[in-house]
Amino acid sequence: MDYRDQEVLLGRNVRELRLSTRLTQRELAERANVSVGALRNLENARGSSTATLVRVLHALGNDGWIAQLAPSSSFNPLDLVAQRRSASRARGPGRVRHPNEDRR
C-alpha cells in the first residue's frame, strides 16, 4: 500500500466516523474550527494538514488515533551521553601530552 492508498483510507475512515456521529461536514468543520473545504479535502484525500487532521479527530472524540500513530519512545538522549562517558572512563585517559612536547 503506497502513501496515496493510505491517504484515501484515512479520509474514508474520517468520513465514516463523521457519519457514525450523524454530523454533516459543516457541523464537524464548525466543531473542529476548520473550513468545510479543509474537511472535504481530508475526507477526499486531496491533501490536508496535520493540524486539520488533529482538530477533526479531537472534535470527533478520537484523540486515541493520534497516540496510535506515534508510539511512545523510551529513548532518552541523556542516557546516550552517560553511556559514552562511562565507556570513555573504562578506556582510561588518552595519551597525555607533556606541556613542553612539540605539537606537530
DSSP file (Angstrom, degrees, kcal/mol; ACC not computed):
  #  RESIDUE AA STRUCTURE BP1 BP2  ACC     N-H-->O    O-->H-N    N-H-->O    O-->H-N    TCO  KAPPA ALPHA  PHI   PSI    X-CA   Y-CA   Z-CA
    1    1 A M              0   0    0      0, 0.0     2,-0.1     0, 0.0     0, 0.0   0.000 360.0 360.0 360.0 122.2    0.0    0.0    0.0
    2    2 A D     >  -     0   0    0      1,-0.1     4,-2.0     4,-0.0     3,-0.2  -0.310 360.0 -93.1 -88.1 176.9    1.6    3.3   -1.1
    3    3 A Y  H  > S+     0   0    0      1,-0.2     4,-2.2     2,-0.2     5,-0.1   0.839 123.8  55.6 -60.2 -34.7    1.1    6.7    0.6
    4    4 A R  H  > S+     0   0    0      2,-0.2     4,-2.2     1,-0.2    -1,-0.2   0.919 107.4  48.7 -65.8 -43.3   -1.8    7.6   -1.7
    5    5 A D  H  > S+     0   0    0      1,-0.2     4,-2.4    -3,-0.2    -1,-0.2   0.888 111.7  50.4 -61.9 -39.1   -3.8    4.5   -0.8
    6    6 A Q  H  X S+     0   0    0     -4,-2.0     4,-2.5     2,-0.2    -1,-0.2   0.883 108.7  51.3 -67.5 -37.6   -3.1    5.2    2.9
    7    7 A E  H  X S+     0   0    0     -4,-2.2     4,-2.3     2,-0.2    -2,-0.2   0.900 110.7  48.8 -65.0 -40.9   -4.3    8.8    2.5
    8    8 A V  H  X S+     0   0    0     -4,-2.2     4,-2.5     2,-0.2    -2,-0.2   0.924 111.9  49.2 -63.9 -44.9   -7.5    7.6    0.8
    9    9 A L  H  X S+     0   0    0     -4,-2.4     4,-2.4     1,-0.2    -2,-0.2   0.907 110.5  50.3 -61.8 -42.8   -8.1    5.0    3.6
   10   10 A L  H  X S+     0   0    0     -4,-2.5     4,-2.3     2,-0.2    -1,-0.2   0.924 110.7  49.4 -61.9 -44.7   -7.6    7.7    6.3
   11   11 A G  H  X S+     0   0    0     -4,-2.3     4,-2.4     1,-0.2    -2,-0.2   0.905 110.9  49.9 -61.1 -42.6  -10.1   10.0    4.5
   12   12 A R  H  X S+     0   0    0     -4,-2.5     4,-2.7     1,-0.2    -1,-0.2   0.911 110.4  50.3 -61.9 -42.5  -12.6    7.2    4.3
   13   13 A N  H  X S+     0   0    0     -4,-2.4     4,-2.3     2,-0.2    -2,-0.2   0.896 110.2  49.2 -64.7 -40.1  -12.2    6.4    8.0
   14   14 A V  H  X S+     0   0    0     -4,-2.3     4,-2.5     2,-0.2    -1,-0.2   0.929 111.7  49.6 -64.3 -43.8  -12.6   10.0    9.0
   15   15 A R  H  X S+     0   0    0     -4,-2.4     4,-2.8     1,-0.2     5,-0.2   0.926 110.4  50.2 -60.2 -45.3  -15.8   10.2    6.8
   16   16 A E  H  X S+     0   0    0     -4,-2.7     4,-2.4     1,-0.2    -1,-0.2   0.892 110.4  50.0 -61.7 -39.7  -17.2    7.0    8.4
   17   17 A L  H  X S+     0   0    0     -4,-2.3     4,-1.2     2,-0.2    -1,-0.2   0.928 111.4  49.0 -62.6 -43.9  -16.5    8.4   11.9
   18   18 A R  H ><>S+     0   0    0     -4,-2.5     5,-2.0     1,-0.2     3,-0.6   0.939 113.3  46.1 -61.2 -47.0  -18.3   11.7   11.0
   19   19 A L  H ><5S+     0   0    0     -4,-2.8     3,-1.5     1,-0.2    -1,-0.2   0.859 107.0  57.7 -66.2 -35.2  -21.3    9.8    9.6
   20   20 A S  H 3<5S+     0   0    0     -4,-2.4    -1,-0.2     1,-0.3    -2,-0.2   0.763 107.5  48.3 -67.7 -22.9  -21.5    7.5   12.6
   21   21 A T  T <<5S-     0   0    0     -4,-1.2    -1,-0.3    -3,-0.6    -2,-0.2   0.371 114.6-122.3 -94.0   3.8  -21.8   10.5   14.8
   22   22 A R  T < 5 +     0   0    0     -3,-1.5     2,-0.4     1,-0.2    -3,-0.2   0.864  61.1 146.3  59.3  40.9  -24.5   11.9   12.4
   23   23 A L      < -     0   0    0     -5,-2.0    -1,-0.2     4,-0.0     2,-0.1  -0.851  44.1-134.2-106.8 143.5  -22.7   15.1   11.7
   24   24 A T     >  -     0   0    0     -2,-0.4     4,-2.4     1,-0.1     5,-0.2  -0.450  32.0-106.8 -81.2 166.7  -22.7   17.0    8.5
   25   25 A Q  H  > S+     0   0    0      1,-0.2     4,-2.6     2,-0.2     5,-0.2   0.904 122.5  52.4 -60.3 -40.0  -19.4   18.3    7.1
   26   26 A R  H  > S+     0   0    0      2,-0.2     4,-2.2     1,-0.2    -1,-0.2   0.920 109.6  48.0 -63.1 -43.8  -20.5   21.8    8.1
   27   27 A E  H  > S+     0   0    0      2,-0.2     4,-2.4     1,-0.2    -2,-0.2   0.925 114.7  44.9 -64.2 -44.9  -21.2   20.8   11.7
   28   28 A L  H  X S+     0   0    0     -4,-2.4     4,-2.7     1,-0.2    -1,-0.2   0.905 110.9  54.0 -67.3 -39.7  -18.0   18.9   12.1
   29   29 A A  H  X>S+     0   0    0     -4,-2.6     5,-2.4    -5,-0.2     4,-0.9   0.910 110.2  47.6 -60.3 -41.4  -16.0   21.7   10.5
   30   30 A E  H ><5S+     0   0    0     -4,-2.2     3,-0.5     2,-0.2    -2,-0.2   0.931 113.0  47.8 -64.6 -45.4  -17.5   24.2   12.9
   31   31 A R  H 3<5S+     0   0    0     -4,-2.4    -2,-0.2     1,-0.2    -1,-0.2   0.876 116.9  43.2 -61.9 -37.4  -16.8   21.9   15.9
   32   32 A A  H 3<5S-     0   0    0     -4,-2.7    -1,-0.2    -5,-0.2    -2,-0.2   0.551 107.7-126.2 -85.9  -8.4  -13.2   21.3   14.7
   33   33 A N  T <<5S+     0   0    0     -4,-0.9     2,-0.3    -3,-0.5    -3,-0.2   0.915  70.2 119.5  59.7  45.1  -12.7   25.0   13.8
   34   34 A V      < -     0   0    0     -5,-2.4    -1,-0.3    -6,-0.1    -2,-0.1  -0.878  69.8 -94.1-128.5 164.7  -11.6   24.2   10.3
   35   35 A S     >  -     0   0    0     -2,-0.3     4,-2.0     1,-0.1     5,-0.2  -0.415  28.9-119.9 -76.4 157.3  -13.1   25.2    7.0
   36   36 A V  H  > S+     0   0    0      1,-0.2     4,-2.8     2,-0.2     5,-0.2   0.882 116.4  55.7 -61.7 -37.6  -15.6   22.9    5.2
   37   37 A G  H  > S+     0   0    0      2,-0.2     4,-2.6     1,-0.2    -1,-0.2   0.893 105.3  50.5 -62.4 -40.6  -13.2   22.8    2.3
   38   38 A A  H  > S+     0   0    0      2,-0.2     4,-2.0     1,-0.2    -1,-0.2   0.910 112.8  46.4 -64.5 -41.4  -10.3   21.6    4.6
   39   39 A L  H  X S+     0   0    0     -4,-2.0     4,-2.7     2,-0.2    -2,-0.2   0.915 112.0  50.9 -65.6 -42.8  -12.6   18.9    5.9
   40   40 A R  H  X S+     0   0    0     -4,-2.8     4,-2.1     1,-0.2    -2,-0.2   0.909 109.6  50.6 -61.3 -42.6  -13.7   17.9    2.4
   41   41 A N  H  <>S+     0   0    0     -4,-2.6     5,-2.7     2,-0.2     6,-0.3   0.896 110.7  49.9 -62.1 -40.5  -10.1   17.7    1.3
   42   42 A L  H ><5S+     0   0    0     -4,-2.0     3,-1.1     1,-0.2    -2,-0.2   0.944 113.2  44.8 -62.6 -48.7   -9.2   15.5    4.2
   43   43 A E  H 3<5S+     0   0    0     -4,-2.7    -1,-0.2     1,-0.2    -2,-0.2   0.816 117.5  44.6 -67.0 -30.4  -12.1   13.1    3.6
   44   44 A N  T 3<5S-     0   0    0     -4,-2.1    -1,-0.2    -5,-0.2    -2,-0.2   0.275 109.2-119.7-100.0  11.0  -11.4   13.0   -0.2
   45   45 A A  T < 5 +     0   0    0     -3,-1.1    -3,-0.2    -4,-0.3   -37,-0.1   0.887  69.0 136.3  55.1  44.5   -7.7   12.6    0.2
   46   46 A R  S   <S-     0   0    0     -5,-2.7    -4,-0.2     1,-0.3    -1,-0.1  -0.036  78.2 -68.2-109.5  30.7   -6.9   15.8   -1.7
   47   47 A G        -     0   0    0     -6,-0.3     2,-0.3    -5,-0.1    -1,-0.3   0.420  60.2-179.4  91.9 130.5   -4.2   17.0    0.7
   48   48 A S        -     0   0    0     -3,-0.1     2,-0.2    -6,-0.1    -1,-0.1  -0.984  25.5-110.6-156.7 157.5   -4.7   18.1    4.2
   49   49 A S     >  -     0   0    0     -2,-0.3     4,-2.0     1,-0.1     5,-0.1  -0.552  25.1-121.1 -90.8 159.5   -2.6   19.4    7.0
   50   50 A T  H  > S+     0   0    0      1,-0.2     4,-2.9     2,-0.2     5,-0.2   0.844 114.3  61.2 -65.4 -31.8   -1.8   17.6   10.2
   51   51 A A  H  > S+     0   0    0      2,-0.2     4,-2.5     1,-0.2    -1,-0.2   0.924 105.1  47.0 -60.5 -43.4   -3.5   20.5   12.1
   52   52 A T  H  > S+     0   0    0      2,-0.2     4,-2.6     1,-0.2     5,-0.2   0.936 112.8  49.1 -63.1 -45.9   -6.8   19.7   10.3
   53   53 A L  H  X S+     0   0    0     -4,-2.0     4,-2.6     1,-0.2     5,-0.2   0.932 113.0  46.7 -59.6 -47.1   -6.5   16.0   11.0
   54   54 A V  H  X S+     0   0    0     -4,-2.9     4,-2.4     1,-0.2    -1,-0.2   0.923 113.5  48.1 -63.2 -44.9   -5.8   16.6   14.7
   55   55 A R  H  X S+     0   0    0     -4,-2.5     4,-2.5    -5,-0.2    -1,-0.2   0.907 113.3  47.5 -62.9 -42.1   -8.6   19.1   15.1
   56   56 A V  H  X S+     0   0    0     -4,-2.6     4,-1.9     2,-0.2    -2,-0.2   0.932 112.3  48.5 -66.4 -45.7  -11.1   16.9   13.3
   57   57 A L  H  <>S+     0   0    0     -4,-2.6     5,-3.1    -5,-0.2     4,-0.4   0.899 112.4  49.6 -62.0 -39.3  -10.1   13.8   15.3
   58   58 A H  H ><5S+     0   0    0     -4,-2.4     3,-1.3    -5,-0.2    -1,-0.2   0.928 109.6  50.6 -64.0 -44.3  -10.4   15.8   18.5
   59   59 A A  H 3<5S+     0   0    0     -4,-2.5    -1,-0.2     1,-0.3    -2,-0.2   0.812 110.7  50.1 -63.9 -29.3  -13.8   17.1   17.5
   60   60 A L  T 3<5S-     0   0    0     -4,-1.9    -1,-0.3    -5,-0.2    -2,-0.2   0.495 116.6-116.3 -85.5  -3.6  -14.9   13.5   16.8
   61   61 A G  T < 5S+     0   0    0     -3,-1.3    -3,-0.2    -4,-0.4     3,-0.2   0.768  81.6 120.1  75.6  25.5  -13.6   12.4   20.2
   62   62 A N    > < +     0   0    0     -5,-3.1     3,-1.5    -6,-0.2     4,-0.4  -0.312  13.5 138.3-118.5  49.1  -11.0   10.1   18.7
   63   63 A D  T >>  +     0   0    0      1,-0.3     4,-1.1    -5,-0.2     3,-1.1   0.746  62.0  78.2 -62.3 -22.5   -7.8   11.6   20.0
   64   64 A G  H 3> S+     0   0    0      1,-0.3     4,-1.6    -3,-0.2    -1,-0.3   0.775  80.8  66.6 -59.3 -27.5   -6.6    8.0   20.6
   65   65 A W  H <> S+     0   0    0     -3,-1.5     4,-1.3     1,-0.2    -1,-0.3   0.899  97.8  53.1 -58.8 -40.4   -5.9    7.7   16.8
   66   66 A I  H <> S+     0   0    0     -3,-1.1     4,-1.2    -4,-0.4     3,-0.5   0.910 105.9  52.0 -64.7 -42.5   -3.1   10.2   17.3
   67   67 A A  H  < S+     0   0    0     -4,-1.1    -1,-0.2     1,-0.2    -2,-0.2   0.847 107.0  54.4 -62.8 -33.4   -1.5    8.2   20.1
   68   68 A Q  H  < S+     0   0    0     -4,-1.6    -1,-0.2     1,-0.2    -2,-0.2   0.798 103.0  57.1 -70.7 -27.6   -1.5    5.1   17.8
   69   69 A L  H  < S+     0   0    0     -4,-1.3    -1,-0.2    -3,-0.5    -2,-0.2   0.820 114.2  36.6 -72.7 -30.3    0.3    7.0   15.1
   70   70 A A  S  < S-     0   0    0     -4,-1.2    -1,-0.3    -3,-0.2     3,-0.1  -0.803  81.2-153.3-126.9  90.0    3.3    7.8   17.3
   71   71 A P        -     0   0    0      0, 0.0    -3,-0.1     0, 0.0    -4,-0.0  -0.288  34.6 -95.3 -61.5 147.3    4.1    5.1   19.8
   72   72 A S        -     0   0    0     -5,-0.1     2,-0.4     1,-0.1    -5,-0.0  -0.336  38.5-138.2 -66.1 144.4    5.8    6.4   22.9
   73   73 A S        -     0   0    0      2,-0.1    -1,-0.1     1,-0.1    -3,-0.0  -0.842  15.3-163.2-106.5 139.0    9.6    6.3   22.8
   74   74 A S        +     0   0    0     -2,-0.4     2,-0.3     2,-0.0    -1,-0.1   0.331  55.1 120.4 -98.8   6.9   11.7    5.2   25.8
   75   75 A F        -     0   0    0      4,-0.0    -2,-0.1     3,-0.0     3,-0.1  -0.558  40.3-174.3 -75.4 130.3   14.8    6.8   24.2
   76   76 A N    >>  -     0   0    0     -2,-0.3     3,-1.4     1,-0.1     4,-0.9  -0.982  19.3-150.5-124.0 117.5   16.4    9.4   26.4
   77   77 A P  H 3> S+     0   0    0      0, 0.0     4,-1.6     0, 0.0     3,-0.2   0.784  96.5  63.3 -59.8 -26.8   19.3   11.3   24.7
   78   78 A L  H 3> S+     0   0    0      1,-0.2     4,-2.3     2,-0.2     5,-0.2   0.820  95.7  59.5 -68.2 -28.5   20.9   11.9   28.2
   79   79 A D  H <> S+     0   0    0     -3,-1.4     4,-2.3     2,-0.2    -1,-0.2   0.888 103.3  52.1 -63.1 -38.1   21.2    8.1   28.5
   80   80 A L  H  X S+     0   0    0     -4,-0.9     4,-2.2     2,-0.2    -2,-0.2   0.902 109.0  49.3 -64.5 -42.0   23.4    8.1   25.4
   81   81 A V  H  X S+     0   0    0     -4,-1.6     4,-2.3     2,-0.2    -2,-0.2   0.932 111.9  48.3 -62.8 -45.9   25.6   10.8   26.8
   82   82 A A  H  X S+     0   0    0     -4,-2.3     4,-2.4     1,-0.2    -2,-0.2   0.888 110.2  52.7 -62.4 -38.8   26.0    8.9   30.1
   83   83 A Q  H  X S+     0   0    0     -4,-2.3     4,-2.0     1,-0.2    -1,-0.2   0.906 109.7  48.0 -64.1 -42.0   26.8    5.7   28.2
   84   84 A R  H  X S+     0   0    0     -4,-2.2     4,-2.1     2,-0.2    -2,-0.2   0.887 110.9  51.5 -66.3 -38.7   29.6    7.5   26.2
   85   85 A R  H  X S+     0   0    0     -4,-2.3     4,-2.2     2,-0.2    -2,-0.2   0.931 110.6  47.0 -64.2 -44.7   31.1    9.0   29.3
   86   86 A S  H  X S+     0   0    0     -4,-2.4     4,-1.8     1,-0.2    -1,-0.2   0.869 111.8  51.2 -67.4 -34.4   31.2    5.6   31.1
   87   87 A A  H  X S+     0   0    0     -4,-2.0     4,-1.4     2,-0.2    -1,-0.2   0.883 109.6  51.1 -66.7 -37.7   32.8    4.0   28.0
   88   88 A S  H  X S+     0   0    0     -4,-2.1     4,-0.8     1,-0.2    -2,-0.2   0.898 110.1  48.8 -66.1 -40.8   35.4    6.8   27.9
   89   89 A R  H  < S+     0   0    0     -4,-2.2     3,-0.4     1,-0.2    -1,-0.2   0.858 106.7  56.8 -66.6 -35.3   36.2    6.2   31.6
   90   90 A A  H  < S+     0   0    0     -4,-1.8    -1,-0.2     1,-0.2    -2,-0.2   0.835 105.4  51.1 -66.9 -32.2   36.5    2.5   31.1
   91   91 A R  H  < S-     0   0    0     -4,-1.4    -1,-0.2     1,-0.2    -2,-0.2   0.716 108.5-137.0 -76.2 -20.1   39.2    3.0   28.4
   92   92 A G     <  -     0   0    0     -4,-0.8    -1,-0.2    -3,-0.4    -2,-0.1  -0.217  43.2 -30.6  85.9 176.8   41.1    5.3   30.7
   93   93 A P        -     0   0    0      0, 0.0     3,-0.1     0, 0.0    -4,-0.0  -0.315  64.9-123.7 -68.1 149.7   42.8    8.5   29.8
   94   94 A G        -     0   0    0      1,-0.2     2,-0.2    -2,-0.0     0, 0.0   0.016  59.0 -44.9 -74.4-168.9   44.0    9.0   26.3
   95   95 A R        -     0   0    0      1,-0.1     2,-0.6     0, 0.0    -1,-0.2  -0.445  61.1-142.8 -63.7 126.6   47.6    9.9   25.5
   96   96 A V        -     0   0    0     -2,-0.2     2,-0.3    -3,-0.1    -1,-0.1  -0.830  12.1-140.9 -96.0 125.6   48.6   12.7   27.9
   97   97 A R        -     0   0    0     -2,-0.6     6,-0.0     1,-0.0     3,-0.0  -0.612  14.3-122.0 -85.9 142.3   50.9   15.3   26.3
   98   98 A H    >   -     0   0    0     -2,-0.3     3,-2.2     1,-0.1    -1,-0.0  -0.654  25.7-120.9 -78.2 139.0   53.8   16.7   28.2
   99   99 A P  T 3  S+     0   0    0      0, 0.0    -1,-0.1     0, 0.0    -2,-0.0   0.800 112.4  44.5 -54.6 -30.9   53.4   20.5   28.4
  100  100 A N  T 3  S+     0   0    0      2,-0.1     2,-0.1    -3,-0.0    -2,-0.0   0.410  86.6 120.1 -95.1   3.1   56.8   21.1   26.6
  101  101 A E  S <  S-     0   0    0     -3,-2.2     2,-0.1     1,-0.1    -4,-0.0  -0.433  70.2-111.6 -71.3 138.9   56.2   18.5   23.9
  102  102 A D        -     0   0    0     -2,-0.1     2,-0.8     1,-0.1    -1,-0.1  -0.451  22.6-142.9 -67.3 139.9   56.2   19.7   20.3
  103  103 A R              0   0    0      1,-0.1    -1,-0.1    -2,-0.1    -6,-0.0  -0.891 360.0 360.0-106.9 103.3   52.8   19.6   18.6
  104  104 A R              0   0    0     -2,-0.8    -1,-0.1     0, 0.0    -2,-0.0   0.392 360.0 360.0-109.9 360.0   53.3   18.6   15.0
